[in-house]
Amino acid sequence: MIPGVDGNLYGTTVEGGANVNCPGGFGMGCGTVFAIDSVGNERVVYSFAGSPDGSTPFASLLSDAAGNLYGTTAAGGNGKACLSFNPDGCGTAFKIDSAGHESILHNFLGFFGSGRGDGEGPKGSLFQNADGSVFGATAYGGRRSAGVIFEIHPDRKERILHDFDGHGSDAGGSYAGLVRDSMGNFYGTTYQGGGGNCIGGCGSVFKLDPAGVFTTLYRFTGGKDGGNPYGGLVMDASGDLFGTAQNYGNLACNKQGGNPGCGTVFKLDRVRKLTVLHTFAGSPDGASPTATLLRDASGNLYGATPFGGDSSCNGGYSCGVVFKINTSGLESVLYTFKGGAHDGEVPYGGLYRDNAGDLFGTTVSGGKGPCQQGCGIVFELIPPATEQDAR
């Protein structure tokens, strides 16, 4: 969830909306952009149709001072099948104006037929420059099919800033957005590549400077440091980076899963020293963090895990938690999801924190609706956290 200039909160859904017969979909629609007002009333701002406007918007939105919203869709757009799961296009970057009109900033072309190795399947949010250019990364596509870092100018011309190679030297598969420092350097994560003990590589943290020089700052090993960072990074005033790794860490956790371990929260300082701030154990503290962390002015970190928590929930996979890590590295569980019609489960996305300290987020399932396990909820978590008061 992100705040808009009108005081409402805005977000995306990967399914649902007015266009039920989405190309390549499952009869659940191509996804939406929605708004929630201060009393919980929801309004659909835009329903995606697949082609030519895009489908499956995984990422959070970006809002500018004029009330325009910017985002990406992982599929849809050009109507041509792509290398990954996208049968209806390689994804888009889009803009929705304050009147709810959508326009395409860029149609991604993947690899085949592009002639220049375009990106495919963007799943992360966008960063906007002062001149209106937007920057992001794709999970796939490019000359080596491992994703790209891109820039889209206000005239809608795309420029590839970096092609990931998907191997040990460079890594690939960037699922998150970028963060930039005051010198114009971009930082991000890749889910795979980089070597280590993980199948396909354990992922990395990278830097791209204004001259286009790419540097791998850290390669995860798949040991106690974790592996496969899915979410992006947050930066403090000193330039230290904070993020999560989805897997590994405590290898006794999630032994039956595709990748062992339940993930970590880490800090990477300016001299490339990585410190593990927390290692997830599944129950009760959470498992498999996927979203970018939130950092408050005091240096506390907040996040959610889609799994872990109450081991009796979701058939033993657990329904997820909202957590806080203080400046001493101590983790506390702010809320444990219980699933079912009156509560959410699987909080996959990141959090928003308002001036009062309330936290807002979404869950993939739970709540009510025609979906098999509920269609998800938008929640507010109200301090003090010890009261575990969510609505």
C-alpha beads as a LAMMPS data file, in Angstrom:
LAMMPS data file: protein, C-alpha beads

391 atoms
390 bonds

1 atom types
1 bond types

-500.0 500.0 xlo xhi
-500.0 500.0 ylo yhi
-500.0 500.0 zlo zhi

Masses

1 110.0

Atoms # bond

1 1 1 0.000 0.000 0.000
2 1 1 1.148 3.554 -0.768
3 1 1 -0.421 6.907 0.182
4 1 1 -1.854 9.116 -2.540
5 1 1 -1.979 12.908 -2.590
6 1 1 -5.718 12.678 -1.848
7 1 1 -5.206 10.857 1.458
8 1 1 -6.333 7.466 0.165
9 1 1 -4.169 4.357 0.104
10 1 1 -3.472 2.683 -3.255
11 1 1 -2.444 -0.828 -4.170
12 1 1 -2.634 -3.566 -6.797
13 1 1 -4.148 -7.027 -7.089
14 1 1 -2.674 -9.666 -9.399
15 1 1 -6.129 -11.058 -10.217
16 1 1 -9.734 -9.907 -10.147
17 1 1 -11.268 -6.886 -11.784
18 1 1 -13.847 -6.355 -14.501
19 1 1 -12.137 -8.408 -17.216
20 1 1 -12.735 -11.975 -16.075
21 1 1 -11.629 -13.639 -19.301
22 1 1 -8.029 -12.571 -19.041
23 1 1 -5.735 -14.068 -21.722
24 1 1 -3.667 -16.761 -20.069
25 1 1 -5.495 -16.251 -16.786
26 1 1 -7.537 -18.582 -14.603
27 1 1 -10.947 -16.993 -14.933
28 1 1 -10.195 -14.537 -12.135
29 1 1 -9.371 -11.403 -14.104
30 1 1 -6.173 -9.614 -15.071
31 1 1 -5.762 -7.605 -11.880
32 1 1 -6.572 -4.105 -10.692
33 1 1 -5.338 -0.871 -9.201
34 1 1 -7.520 -0.010 -6.203
35 1 1 -7.965 2.724 -3.613
36 1 1 -8.972 2.437 0.066
37 1 1 -10.287 5.463 1.945
38 1 1 -9.839 6.220 5.649
39 1 1 -12.913 4.210 6.691
40 1 1 -12.113 1.148 4.598
41 1 1 -14.221 1.745 1.496
42 1 1 -12.599 0.222 -1.586
43 1 1 -12.787 1.609 -5.116
44 1 1 -11.386 0.005 -8.263
45 1 1 -9.341 2.680 -10.020
46 1 1 -8.465 0.553 -13.046
47 1 1 -9.095 -3.015 -14.278
48 1 1 -6.467 -4.535 -16.550
49 1 1 -7.524 -6.395 -19.704
50 1 1 -4.291 -8.176 -20.646
51 1 1 -3.602 -6.788 -24.100
52 1 1 -2.623 -4.101 -24.807
53 1 1 -2.671 -2.634 -21.297
54 1 1 -0.982 -5.387 -19.268
55 1 1 -1.964 -7.941 -16.624
56 1 1 -0.788 -9.310 -13.291
57 1 1 0.600 -6.233 -11.498
58 1 1 2.735 -7.751 -8.723
59 1 1 4.480 -4.592 -7.606
60 1 1 3.524 -1.676 -5.420
61 1 1 2.789 1.665 -7.047
62 1 1 4.623 4.978 -7.280
63 1 1 2.707 8.242 -6.826
64 1 1 3.820 11.702 -7.955
65 1 1 2.819 15.151 -6.690
66 1 1 0.094 15.459 -9.344
67 1 1 -1.637 12.283 -8.205
68 1 1 -0.455 10.126 -11.112
69 1 1 0.264 6.479 -10.342
70 1 1 3.067 4.464 -11.958
71 1 1 3.644 0.740 -11.906
72 1 1 4.530 -2.445 -13.752
73 1 1 2.677 -5.551 -14.876
74 1 1 4.465 -8.888 -15.056
75 1 1 2.497 -10.009 -18.113
76 1 1 0.263 -8.659 -20.869
77 1 1 0.954 -5.808 -23.189
78 1 1 2.127 -6.832 -26.631
79 1 1 0.027 -9.988 -26.904
80 1 1 2.957 -12.248 -27.774
81 1 1 4.044 -15.247 -25.762
82 1 1 7.250 -14.811 -23.747
83 1 1 9.955 -17.054 -22.355
84 1 1 8.451 -17.360 -18.870
85 1 1 4.840 -18.004 -17.841
86 1 1 3.448 -15.030 -19.762
87 1 1 1.233 -16.235 -22.637
88 1 1 -0.262 -12.803 -23.286
89 1 1 2.805 -10.578 -23.353
90 1 1 6.050 -9.726 -21.616
91 1 1 4.704 -7.073 -19.280
92 1 1 4.414 -3.305 -19.228
93 1 1 5.318 -0.136 -17.397
94 1 1 2.191 2.010 -17.043
95 1 1 0.846 5.321 -15.797
96 1 1 -2.651 6.001 -14.441
97 1 1 -3.657 9.653 -14.195
98 1 1 -5.811 11.178 -11.463
99 1 1 -8.933 10.553 -13.581
100 1 1 -8.207 6.810 -13.771
101 1 1 -7.011 6.749 -17.390
102 1 1 -4.181 4.291 -18.086
103 1 1 -1.406 4.825 -20.610
104 1 1 1.450 2.494 -21.508
105 1 1 4.926 3.868 -20.873
106 1 1 6.593 0.792 -22.341
107 1 1 5.693 -2.644 -23.707
108 1 1 8.430 -5.131 -22.852
109 1 1 9.414 -7.471 -25.678
110 1 1 11.398 -10.086 -23.808
111 1 1 14.185 -11.573 -25.868
112 1 1 12.967 -13.066 -29.115
113 1 1 12.065 -10.565 -31.808
114 1 1 13.230 -7.529 -29.899
115 1 1 16.531 -7.231 -31.713
116 1 1 18.111 -5.591 -28.689
117 1 1 17.412 -7.814 -25.712
118 1 1 14.487 -6.069 -24.030
119 1 1 13.321 -7.032 -20.549
120 1 1 10.460 -9.308 -19.557
121 1 1 8.277 -9.849 -16.505
122 1 1 8.897 -6.795 -14.285
123 1 1 7.712 -7.589 -10.762
124 1 1 9.212 -4.666 -8.847
125 1 1 8.135 -1.093 -8.242
126 1 1 9.494 1.899 -10.158
127 1 1 11.775 4.753 -9.096
128 1 1 11.143 8.201 -10.620
129 1 1 13.796 10.800 -11.381
130 1 1 13.263 14.563 -11.115
131 1 1 12.933 14.799 -14.904
132 1 1 10.102 12.238 -14.944
133 1 1 12.173 9.252 -16.073
134 1 1 11.377 5.974 -14.330
135 1 1 13.810 3.191 -13.478
136 1 1 13.299 -0.460 -12.634
137 1 1 14.364 -4.045 -13.224
138 1 1 12.901 -7.120 -14.868
139 1 1 13.060 -10.694 -13.667
140 1 1 13.647 -12.161 -17.117
141 1 1 14.470 -11.151 -20.676
142 1 1 17.398 -9.213 -21.984
143 1 1 20.211 -10.449 -24.170
144 1 1 21.015 -13.255 -21.743
145 1 1 17.449 -13.919 -20.512
146 1 1 18.399 -13.118 -16.899
147 1 1 16.709 -9.717 -16.704
148 1 1 17.724 -6.099 -17.163
149 1 1 17.891 -2.756 -15.384
150 1 1 16.014 -0.196 -17.476
151 1 1 15.231 3.499 -17.760
152 1 1 12.125 4.855 -19.486
153 1 1 12.287 8.514 -20.473
154 1 1 9.284 10.875 -20.447
155 1 1 9.162 10.469 -24.253
156 1 1 8.643 6.712 -23.580
157 1 1 11.943 5.638 -25.054
158 1 1 13.517 2.781 -23.108
159 1 1 17.234 2.478 -22.395
160 1 1 18.842 -0.698 -21.062
161 1 1 21.285 0.235 -18.302
162 1 1 22.456 -3.299 -17.558
163 1 1 21.928 -6.867 -18.786
164 1 1 22.247 -9.520 -16.073
165 1 1 24.196 -12.600 -17.085
166 1 1 22.503 -15.026 -14.693
167 1 1 25.778 -16.653 -13.626
168 1 1 28.412 -16.402 -10.910
169 1 1 29.940 -13.083 -11.903
170 1 1 26.760 -11.076 -12.118
171 1 1 23.617 -12.988 -11.040
172 1 1 20.133 -12.374 -12.364
173 1 1 16.435 -12.436 -11.711
174 1 1 15.787 -9.115 -9.972
175 1 1 12.256 -9.251 -8.569
176 1 1 12.256 -5.979 -6.631
177 1 1 12.573 -2.255 -7.181
178 1 1 15.692 -0.105 -6.874
179 1 1 16.870 2.320 -4.198
180 1 1 19.163 5.280 -4.999
181 1 1 21.612 7.265 -2.885
182 1 1 22.407 10.986 -3.032
183 1 1 25.250 10.337 -5.518
184 1 1 22.909 8.748 -8.041
185 1 1 23.963 5.147 -7.443
186 1 1 21.261 2.494 -7.680
187 1 1 21.172 -0.568 -5.417
188 1 1 19.123 -3.741 -5.687
189 1 1 18.983 -7.498 -5.251
190 1 1 18.906 -10.548 -7.493
191 1 1 17.173 -13.774 -6.552
192 1 1 19.533 -16.122 -8.372
193 1 1 23.050 -16.365 -9.726
194 1 1 26.126 -15.308 -7.845
195 1 1 27.197 -18.825 -6.865
196 1 1 26.754 -20.376 -3.433
197 1 1 25.070 -23.612 -2.397
198 1 1 21.665 -22.841 -3.929
199 1 1 20.366 -24.416 -7.120
200 1 1 20.751 -21.694 -9.755
201 1 1 22.761 -19.529 -7.369
202 1 1 21.889 -17.830 -4.086
203 1 1 21.459 -14.275 -5.341
204 1 1 23.261 -11.031 -4.689
205 1 1 23.218 -7.359 -3.716
206 1 1 24.399 -5.034 -6.499
207 1 1 25.245 -1.419 -7.270
208 1 1 24.908 0.454 -10.577
209 1 1 26.627 3.843 -10.708
210 1 1 25.578 6.815 -12.914
211 1 1 28.224 5.869 -15.484
212 1 1 26.670 2.435 -15.898
213 1 1 29.381 0.543 -14.007
214 1 1 27.852 -2.532 -12.358
215 1 1 29.331 -3.921 -9.132
216 1 1 28.296 -6.999 -7.162
217 1 1 28.518 -5.935 -3.519
218 1 1 27.674 -9.287 -1.927
219 1 1 26.980 -12.845 -3.056
220 1 1 24.848 -14.971 -0.749
221 1 1 26.211 -18.414 0.115
222 1 1 23.076 -20.276 1.118
223 1 1 24.475 -20.766 4.615
224 1 1 23.809 -18.769 7.760
225 1 1 23.663 -15.561 5.705
226 1 1 20.564 -16.729 3.836
227 1 1 19.891 -16.900 0.137
228 1 1 17.530 -15.824 -2.660
229 1 1 16.592 -12.234 -1.711
230 1 1 13.173 -11.581 -3.263
231 1 1 12.493 -8.138 -1.802
232 1 1 14.434 -4.937 -2.361
233 1 1 16.601 -2.796 -0.091
234 1 1 16.205 0.170 2.250
235 1 1 19.067 2.542 3.028
236 1 1 19.909 4.603 6.100
237 1 1 21.632 8.001 6.197
238 1 1 25.048 6.335 6.474
239 1 1 24.562 4.339 3.288
240 1 1 24.054 0.993 5.028
241 1 1 21.618 -1.323 3.242
242 1 1 18.948 -3.523 4.854
243 1 1 17.031 -6.374 3.284
244 1 1 15.725 -9.907 3.576
245 1 1 16.726 -13.262 2.115
246 1 1 13.817 -15.593 1.429
247 1 1 15.590 -18.907 2.093
248 1 1 18.432 -20.604 3.983
249 1 1 19.757 -19.234 7.280
250 1 1 18.502 -21.815 9.773
251 1 1 18.762 -24.965 7.641
252 1 1 16.771 -26.970 10.196
253 1 1 13.736 -24.897 9.239
254 1 1 11.583 -25.888 6.239
255 1 1 13.492 -29.103 5.535
256 1 1 10.663 -30.386 3.357
257 1 1 10.498 -27.271 1.172
258 1 1 12.084 -26.689 -2.207
259 1 1 14.813 -24.595 -0.585
260 1 1 15.828 -25.240 3.032
261 1 1 15.810 -22.559 5.703
262 1 1 13.255 -19.867 6.510
263 1 1 15.275 -16.806 5.554
264 1 1 17.085 -13.934 7.236
265 1 1 17.084 -10.169 7.761
266 1 1 20.470 -8.660 6.939
267 1 1 22.481 -5.441 7.002
268 1 1 25.179 -4.724 4.417
269 1 1 27.440 -1.854 5.434
270 1 1 29.500 0.483 3.262
271 1 1 32.564 -1.790 3.359
272 1 1 30.475 -4.758 2.128
273 1 1 30.347 -6.520 5.488
274 1 1 27.094 -8.427 5.893
275 1 1 25.557 -8.843 9.333
276 1 1 22.590 -11.148 9.922
277 1 1 20.157 -9.245 12.132
278 1 1 17.641 -12.071 12.458
279 1 1 17.335 -15.684 11.358
280 1 1 13.748 -16.895 10.986
281 1 1 12.788 -20.201 12.613
282 1 1 9.290 -20.588 11.175
283 1 1 7.207 -20.746 14.335
284 1 1 6.507 -18.393 15.996
285 1 1 8.649 -15.705 14.358
286 1 1 7.795 -16.133 10.654
287 1 1 9.298 -17.648 7.520
288 1 1 10.279 -16.822 3.933
289 1 1 10.176 -12.986 3.822
290 1 1 9.424 -11.726 0.312
291 1 1 8.879 -7.959 0.547
292 1 1 11.066 -4.897 0.966
293 1 1 11.441 -3.773 4.575
294 1 1 10.126 -0.534 6.042
295 1 1 12.453 1.584 8.191
296 1 1 11.247 4.292 10.604
297 1 1 13.069 7.462 11.678
298 1 1 14.489 5.709 14.761
299 1 1 16.031 2.910 12.720
300 1 1 13.507 0.176 13.525
301 1 1 12.698 -2.229 10.703
302 1 1 9.237 -3.590 9.912
303 1 1 8.172 -6.347 7.583
304 1 1 5.908 -9.309 6.978
305 1 1 6.470 -12.969 6.197
306 1 1 3.897 -14.891 4.135
307 1 1 4.510 -18.069 6.112
308 1 1 5.482 -19.023 9.631
309 1 1 3.795 -17.960 12.820
310 1 1 0.921 -20.160 14.003
311 1 1 1.877 -23.688 12.914
312 1 1 -1.764 -24.823 13.041
313 1 1 -2.787 -22.384 10.280
314 1 1 -2.916 -23.028 6.515
315 1 1 -2.486 -26.792 6.725
316 1 1 0.769 -26.516 8.655
317 1 1 2.425 -23.951 6.371
318 1 1 1.289 -21.207 8.767
319 1 1 -0.354 -17.955 7.724
320 1 1 2.409 -15.411 8.267
321 1 1 3.311 -12.629 10.662
322 1 1 4.059 -8.917 10.850
323 1 1 7.359 -8.322 12.635
324 1 1 9.581 -5.548 13.971
325 1 1 13.354 -5.570 14.442
326 1 1 14.692 -2.874 16.758
327 1 1 18.055 -1.161 16.520
328 1 1 19.609 -3.856 18.740
329 1 1 18.553 -6.560 16.297
330 1 1 15.806 -7.954 18.526
331 1 1 12.806 -9.271 16.600
332 1 1 9.281 -9.071 17.982
333 1 1 6.136 -10.449 16.375
334 1 1 3.570 -7.658 16.082
335 1 1 0.779 -9.842 14.730
336 1 1 0.230 -13.493 13.834
337 1 1 -2.328 -14.177 11.110
338 1 1 -4.887 -16.889 11.797
339 1 1 -6.549 -17.206 8.382
340 1 1 -10.195 -17.823 7.701
341 1 1 -13.062 -15.493 6.846
342 1 1 -12.321 -12.840 9.480
343 1 1 -8.554 -12.655 9.192
344 1 1 -6.020 -12.631 6.389
345 1 1 -3.280 -15.086 5.552
346 1 1 -0.064 -14.961 3.515
347 1 1 0.984 -11.260 3.710
348 1 1 3.195 -11.260 0.620
349 1 1 3.716 -7.528 0.120
350 1 1 5.408 -4.738 2.015
351 1 1 4.040 -2.360 4.634
352 1 1 3.172 1.334 4.811
353 1 1 3.466 3.274 8.105
354 1 1 1.518 6.498 8.693
355 1 1 2.433 9.440 10.932
356 1 1 0.675 7.839 13.907
357 1 1 2.780 4.699 13.574
358 1 1 -0.065 2.518 12.264
359 1 1 1.001 -0.141 9.782
360 1 1 -0.977 -1.017 6.645
361 1 1 -0.600 -4.004 4.355
362 1 1 -2.332 -6.730 2.376
363 1 1 -2.673 -10.505 2.371
364 1 1 -2.920 -12.808 -0.629
365 1 1 -5.756 -14.888 0.817
366 1 1 -8.049 -15.097 3.810
367 1 1 -11.041 -12.886 4.363
368 1 1 -14.149 -13.343 2.249
369 1 1 -14.906 -13.720 -1.454
370 1 1 -15.257 -16.496 -4.035
371 1 1 -11.586 -17.508 -3.950
372 1 1 -10.915 -20.953 -2.462
373 1 1 -9.251 -19.589 0.687
374 1 1 -10.629 -16.060 0.539
375 1 1 -9.503 -13.285 -1.790
376 1 1 -7.305 -11.402 0.676
377 1 1 -7.666 -8.367 2.927
378 1 1 -6.244 -4.894 3.491
379 1 1 -5.292 -4.579 7.152
380 1 1 -4.294 -1.910 9.643
381 1 1 -2.117 -2.791 12.616
382 1 1 -2.479 -0.303 15.434
383 1 1 0.131 0.344 18.153
384 1 1 0.889 -0.554 20.847
385 1 1 2.011 -3.749 19.172
386 1 1 1.578 -5.818 22.328
387 1 1 -2.175 -5.469 21.958
388 1 1 -1.959 -7.200 18.558
389 1 1 -4.893 -5.111 17.425
390 1 1 -5.576 -5.564 13.700
391 1 1 -8.589 -4.714 11.646

Bonds

1 1 1 2
2 1 2 3
3 1 3 4
4 1 4 5
5 1 5 6
6 1 6 7
7 1 7 8
8 1 8 9
9 1 9 10
10 1 10 11
11 1 11 12
12 1 12 13
13 1 13 14
14 1 14 15
15 1 15 16
16 1 16 17
17 1 17 18
18 1 18 19
19 1 19 20
20 1 20 21
21 1 21 22
22 1 22 23
23 1 23 24
24 1 24 25
25 1 25 26
26 1 26 27
27 1 27 28
28 1 28 29
29 1 29 30
30 1 30 31
31 1 31 32
32 1 32 33
33 1 33 34
34 1 34 35
35 1 35 36
36 1 36 37
37 1 37 38
38 1 38 39
39 1 39 40
40 1 40 41
41 1 41 42
42 1 42 43
43 1 43 44
44 1 44 45
45 1 45 46
46 1 46 47
47 1 47 48
48 1 48 49
49 1 49 50
50 1 50 51
51 1 51 52
52 1 52 53
53 1 53 54
54 1 54 55
55 1 55 56
56 1 56 57
57 1 57 58
58 1 58 59
59 1 59 60
60 1 60 61
61 1 61 62
62 1 62 63
63 1 63 64
64 1 64 65
65 1 65 66
66 1 66 67
67 1 67 68
68 1 68 69
69 1 69 70
70 1 70 71
71 1 71 72
72 1 72 73
73 1 73 74
74 1 74 75
75 1 75 76
76 1 76 77
77 1 77 78
78 1 78 79
79 1 79 80
80 1 80 81
81 1 81 82
82 1 82 83
83 1 83 84
84 1 84 85
85 1 85 86
86 1 86 87
87 1 87 88
88 1 88 89
89 1 89 90
90 1 90 91
91 1 91 92
92 1 92 93
93 1 93 94
94 1 94 95
95 1 95 96
96 1 96 97
97 1 97 98
98 1 98 99
99 1 99 100
100 1 100 101
101 1 101 102
102 1 102 103
103 1 103 104
104 1 104 105
105 1 105 106
106 1 106 107
107 1 107 108
108 1 108 109
109 1 109 110
110 1 110 111
111 1 111 112
112 1 112 113
113 1 113 114
114 1 114 115
115 1 115 116
116 1 116 117
117 1 117 118
118 1 118 119
119 1 119 120
120 1 120 121
121 1 121 122
122 1 122 123
123 1 123 124
124 1 124 125
125 1 125 126
126 1 126 127
127 1 127 128
128 1 128 129
129 1 129 130
130 1 130 131
131 1 131 132
132 1 132 133
133 1 133 134
134 1 134 135
135 1 135 136
136 1 136 137
137 1 137 138
138 1 138 139
139 1 139 140
140 1 140 141
141 1 141 142
142 1 142 143
143 1 143 144
144 1 144 145
145 1 145 146
146 1 146 147
147 1 147 148
148 1 148 149
149 1 149 150
150 1 150 151
151 1 151 152
152 1 152 153
153 1 153 154
154 1 154 155
155 1 155 156
156 1 156 157
157 1 157 158
158 1 158 159
159 1 159 160
160 1 160 161
161 1 161 162
162 1 162 163
163 1 163 164
164 1 164 165
165 1 165 166
166 1 166 167
167 1 167 168
168 1 168 169
169 1 169 170
170 1 170 171
171 1 171 172
172 1 172 173
173 1 173 174
174 1 174 175
175 1 175 176
176 1 176 177
177 1 177 178
178 1 178 179
179 1 179 180
180 1 180 181
181 1 181 182
182 1 182 183
183 1 183 184
184 1 184 185
185 1 185 186
186 1 186 187
187 1 187 188
188 1 188 189
189 1 189 190
190 1 190 191
191 1 191 192
192 1 192 193
193 1 193 194
194 1 194 195
195 1 195 196
196 1 196 197
197 1 197 198
198 1 198 199
199 1 199 200
200 1 200 201
201 1 201 202
202 1 202 203
203 1 203 204
204 1 204 205
205 1 205 206
206 1 206 207
207 1 207 208
208 1 208 209
209 1 209 210
210 1 210 211
211 1 211 212
212 1 212 213
213 1 213 214
214 1 214 215
215 1 215 216
216 1 216 217
217 1 217 218
218 1 218 219
219 1 219 220
220 1 220 221
221 1 221 222
222 1 222 223
223 1 223 224
224 1 224 225
225 1 225 226
226 1 226 227
227 1 227 228
228 1 228 229
229 1 229 230
230 1 230 231
231 1 231 232
232 1 232 233
233 1 233 234
234 1 234 235
235 1 235 236
236 1 236 237
237 1 237 238
238 1 238 239
239 1 239 240
240 1 240 241
241 1 241 242
242 1 242 243
243 1 243 244
244 1 244 245
245 1 245 246
246 1 246 247
247 1 247 248
248 1 248 249
249 1 249 250
250 1 250 251
251 1 251 252
252 1 252 253
253 1 253 254
254 1 254 255
255 1 255 256
256 1 256 257
257 1 257 258
258 1 258 259
259 1 259 260
260 1 260 261
261 1 261 262
262 1 262 263
263 1 263 264
264 1 264 265
265 1 265 266
266 1 266 267
267 1 267 268
268 1 268 269
269 1 269 270
270 1 270 271
271 1 271 272
272 1 272 273
273 1 273 274
274 1 274 275
275 1 275 276
276 1 276 277
277 1 277 278
278 1 278 279
279 1 279 280
280 1 280 281
281 1 281 282
282 1 282 283
283 1 283 284
284 1 284 285
285 1 285 286
286 1 286 287
287 1 287 288
288 1 288 289
289 1 289 290
290 1 290 291
291 1 291 292
292 1 292 293
293 1 293 294
294 1 294 295
295 1 295 296
296 1 296 297
297 1 297 298
298 1 298 299
299 1 299 300
300 1 300 301
301 1 301 302
302 1 302 303
303 1 303 304
304 1 304 305
305 1 305 306
306 1 306 307
307 1 307 308
308 1 308 309
309 1 309 310
310 1 310 311
311 1 311 312
312 1 312 313
313 1 313 314
314 1 314 315
315 1 315 316
316 1 316 317
317 1 317 318
318 1 318 319
319 1 319 320
320 1 320 321
321 1 321 322
322 1 322 323
323 1 323 324
324 1 324 325
325 1 325 326
326 1 326 327
327 1 327 328
328 1 328 329
329 1 329 330
330 1 330 331
331 1 331 332
332 1 332 333
333 1 333 334
334 1 334 335
335 1 335 336
336 1 336 337
337 1 337 338
338 1 338 339
339 1 339 340
340 1 340 341
341 1 341 342
342 1 342 343
343 1 343 344
344 1 344 345
345 1 345 346
346 1 346 347
347 1 347 348
348 1 348 349
349 1 349 350
350 1 350 351
351 1 351 352
352 1 352 353
353 1 353 354
354 1 354 355
355 1 355 356
356 1 356 357
357 1 357 358
358 1 358 359
359 1 359 360
360 1 360 361
361 1 361 362
362 1 362 363
363 1 363 364
364 1 364 365
365 1 365 366
366 1 366 367
367 1 367 368
368 1 368 369
369 1 369 370
370 1 370 371
371 1 371 372
372 1 372 373
373 1 373 374
374 1 374 375
375 1 375 376
376 1 376 377
377 1 377 378
378 1 378 379
379 1 379 380
380 1 380 381
381 1 381 382
382 1 382 383
383 1 383 384
384 1 384 385
385 1 385 386
386 1 386 387
387 1 387 388
388 1 388 389
389 1 389 390
390 1 390 391
